[in-house]
Amino acid sequence: MRKFLALIVTLLFVVHARAAAVSVPAKLRDAVPIVEVRINGSGPLWFALDTGSSRMLIDASLVDTLGLTRGTPDSIHGAGAGAVPVTRIAGEVSFTIGTLTSRGHELSAVDLSRIGLRDRLDGILGYDFLRRHVITIDYARGQVTIDPDAIPRGSREVPIRIDGKWPFVTGTLLQARRTPIHDTFLIDTGSGDAVDHPRALGRPTSVGHGLGEPVPGRVGNANFELAGFLVENVAVASGSRSELGQRLIGGGLLSHFVVTFDYAKSKMYLLRR
């Protein structure tokens, strides 16, 4: 009898675990994946999936509409210069994506209108969501899958380092007639840039668009090597005043792959398209 009950419990656990797996369409705006989300049973909202965000964020204009309660003021740093004011939301909230509901998240409110994506952006799914789930982004198909058993066959396992609330990986910037630059890069799915590095060469421009003020920088083209993959002729930029943003790889490079993040195991998986 005990063995039978144990089997029933195991089967119920497996069914529950499989029910939590979900694949949903993702809009790509400037190589940033955006998925439909519901907060505490709300109507549909559009959230960016952002490995470069340490916070879960909601646009400040939606706080009252969604019946959320403002808590204490705070600040964060984004892609540009200067601190950005935010307001913590009192209490915890749940996020529903497809049939998956992830509960007990902290949320902060911020003005997202200045990010400048072509479509509206209602919020950002950051570290607290990413650390709980195994997430695959298929840029070519416009699809996000949340399922630990759905890592694409043939993917290359890549160790990443979770430092604080951000993922980092080593890579090599290859600029014509220059010594290769081996360095550690922030993995930032919330950035449409391909590669940012302070020694990137190119024409003068302004960089750091998003949260914070734009700053002078440079943009050009180069090759980049990541985990044995060579990605040729990608855009490279320099000039960010954010310590994190000075060295990053974003959607402009990651979109050459199907990318899976498993924070719990400190691993990323890459499948070249």
Number of C-alpha atoms within 10 A of each C-alpha: 6 7 8 9 10 11 12 12 12 12 12 12 12 12 11 11 12 13 12 16 19 16 18 15 16 23 21 21 16 15 20 25 26 27 24 18 23 17 19 16 13 13 10 14 17 20 25 25 26 24 26 26 23 19 21 21 25 27 19 19 14 16 16 10 9 13 10 18 12 16 13 10 12 14 14 15 18 23 25 22 19 16 15 16 15 19 20 20 20 14 13 12 16 16 19 17 18 17 11 14 15 15 14 12 14 17 24 24 25 23 19 20 15 11 14 14 14 8 11 14 19 22 25 26 26 23 21 17 23 21 18 12 18 23 26 24 23 23 22 12 12 15 19 24 20 23 19 16 9 15 22 15 7 10 16 17 13 17 17 23 18 17 9 8 17 19 22 22 20 17 19 18 22 21 19 11 6 8 9 14 15 12 13 17 23 25 26 27 26 25 26 20 24 22 32 26 22 16 16 23 18 16 10 14 14 17 23 25 18 19 23 21 18 19 17 13 20 21 19 16 20 19 18 25 16 17 15 11 14 12 16 13 13 15 19 28 30 27 25 26 22 17 10 17 26 21 24 25 29 24 24 19 21 26 22 16 19 22 22 28 25 20 21 12 13 15 18 25 21 23 18 14 10
